[in-house]
Amino acid sequence: MSMLDSIEEPAPAALARSEDQSDNCHPMFRAVPSTVGFNKLRKRLLRNTRQAIDDFVMAGTKDGRNQRWLIGLSGGKDSYGLLALLLDLKWRGLLPVELIACNLDQGQPNFPKHILPEFLDRNGIAHRIEYRDTYSIITEKLPENSTYCSLCSRLRRGHLYRISREEECDALVLGHHREDILETFFMNFFHGGRLAAMPPKLLNDEGDVMVCRPLAYCAENDLAKFAEAMEFPIIPCDLCGSQDGLQRNVMKAMIGDMERRMPGRKDSMIRALANVRPSHLMDRELHDFAGLNEQVNIQAKEQS
Ligand code: SF4
């Protein structure tokens, strides 16, 4: 039995929204719905998050001390979910990691600056809010009406790496989920000419910041329901007027359609990414096809 299996099921006659759990949970969970449905959802997300952390060896001690993680908090449903789930795991004693939430205010027009600091202060969460006007850089560099997201994400990532170093964090932790990984896989497959997805854990090019994605097994729909039930104060990511690549939306629709027609495909595809047979693909760098000729000669000699 895993430690998460010991999480108690809710009382049958629970109130719709409980206010009396202050001693038993992180402050963020004090007023969560006390319904069976929400508790099942929370437990499933916790189990999936814990599984990814274990499978990809994300947590641990370093030089005899607990790790420090910088959590990228954009104000979207996924990053709020990531923060809440990691705090929940830590509260339960299942994640011995120091957590710092970090929001990069990129200077998008009408960005509501007060929302995240108020939310984080109210819930007693260690955080750093950083203002860097990457929006002006993007609008100066790119022609009008172009899609900003790619450059915007790259600039944001660079700042998050820098802040991770400054905060002496062992990992930058991001809220990408199962669907993000699958969409990236199909983007690369259909448009990039390569088999590659979004890894649950990777080292940056400079080799000094680990990037982890503990929600790699979590379903986007679960995170959306969780965010709604938790009443996170969501900040939309399209304040800048840009829109994410159309191709990603096409992939999302395609994968969603597959799942509707053949339920379980998303889980199967995620399992496939962890079960690779280079000998049954066509990458000559990964598999020694030429060497098969030698092997057949050796085997033929042994049999004669
Ligand atoms: S929608 Fe705007 S803020 Fe969000 S990633 Fe794209 S360019 Fe950046």
Residues whose N, C-alpha, C, O or C-beta is under 5 A from the ligand:
A	BS01	SF4	Y148 C149 C152 C237 D238 C240 S242 Q243
